């Protein structure tokens, strides 16, 4: 009788992703900390975050949980990002800058396959958030937020 443990579809997906990209918790931590180090120093994004975040450690832990849930399907993130972002004065320019910084950081600290994975997911997340913010704001603000919703795939 074979006593091999049953592997779920989720287990298989995670194992294949890790094998193809090398993503692990240490890589996620490195990416999150390197990226937010750049964000804090950035002339465009730094002030947005400075107005909102006073204690960076909880935010960094939340972002590690978020990216662990995205990349490794860990299920650690249980937040609701849309309401958090709805209160910020952000639009396409800030999302484009966020995506550019994130993509650059991923390319610097991750192997190419992992950087591509993170960048692809980040682009989809940014597009989803920006679209949600566009439709959740009142009509008078929509015209100013409409441009740039597609988010460049060249970032």
N, C-alpha and C positions, 0 to 999 in steps of 0.2 A: 504494500500500500504506500502510495506517495504522500508524504506529509508536507509537501511544499505549500507555503502560504498562498492563498488566493490573492492575486493582484487585481485591484479595481482599475477601471478605466482611468480614473484620476491618478492612481499610482503610475500607470504606464505613461500618461501624458507628462507627468513631472519628471520621471526618469528619462524620457526621450528629450525633454527640454534641457535638463541638466547636462545630458551627454552631448547635445548639440551646441550648447552655449557656454557651459561651465559656470552658470549662475549658481551662487550659493549665498547664504546669509552674510558671509563676510564681504562678498562683492557688493551686495545691496547696501550694506553699511558704509562701505568706502564710497560708493556712488552718491548716496544721500548726503554724506558729510561734505564731500568735495563740491557737490552741486550747490548746496546751501551756503557754503563758504563763498562761492562766487556770487550767489544771489545777494548776499548781505553787502557785498562790496560794489554791486552793480548800480550805476546811476539811475537806471530806469526802474528796476525791481526792488532795490534796497529800501527806498522810502515807503513803498507799498507794504512790504513786510514789516518794516520798523513801526508803522502805525498800528499794526495788528498783533505782532508777537513780541512779548516782553521777556518770556522765558523760553529760550531756544531748545533746551533739552527735551521737554515734552513734545514739542513739534517734531524734532528729529526722530524721536522714537515712534511717533505716529506715522511719519513718512517711511520709516523702515518697515513698520507693520503693513502700510499700504502697498509698498513695492514687493514685499514678501508675498502678500496676498495675490498681487497681479502676476508675479513671475513664478512663484513656487506653489501657488494655490493653497497657502498656509491657512487662510481664513482668519488671520489675526486682526485685520482691519475691519472695524464695524462702524465707521463714521459715515456721515452724509456730506460729501463735499459741496454739493450744489448750494445749500443754504449758507455755508461758510463763505463761499465766493460771491454770493449774490450781494453781500453787504460791502464789497470792495469796489472802489472806483477803478475798474479794469476793463479793458477791451482788447481788440485785435492786436494792437501794438505791444501791449504787455504780454499777451499770450505768445506772440511771435518771438519776443525776446526771451521768454521763459523757455520755449522750445529750442531756440538756438543755443542758449547756455546749457540746457540739459543735454542736447545732442553732442555738443562739443565736449562736455564733461564725460559723458558715457564713452566717447571715442578715446579720451585720454586715459581712463581708468579701467576700462573693460576690454576684453578681447573683442575682435570685430563682430563675431556672431552675437555676443551678448549686447554689445553696443547697438547693433541693428535691432535686436529684440526690444530693448528698452526704448529706443527712439521711436519705433513703430507704435508701441503701446502709448508712449507719451503723446505722440501726435493724435492718436485716436481719443485719448482722454482730454486733451486740450480742445479738440474739435467738439466733443460732446459737451464739455463745460461751457465753451463759448456759445454754442447753439442754445443750450439751456438758459444761459444768462440773457441771450438775445430775446428769447420768447418769454422770459419771466419779467423783463423790464416793461415799463409803460411805453406806449407807441411813440411818444415824443423823443425818447432816447434811442429807439430802434434804428433810425437812420444813421446815427453816429456810430452804432455798433455793428451795422450790417457789413461794412467793408471788412474783408479779411477773414470771414468765417471759415472758408475752406482750409486755411492754414497750409502754407506751402509744403509740398512733399520734398522740397530741396533743402529744407532746414537741417 
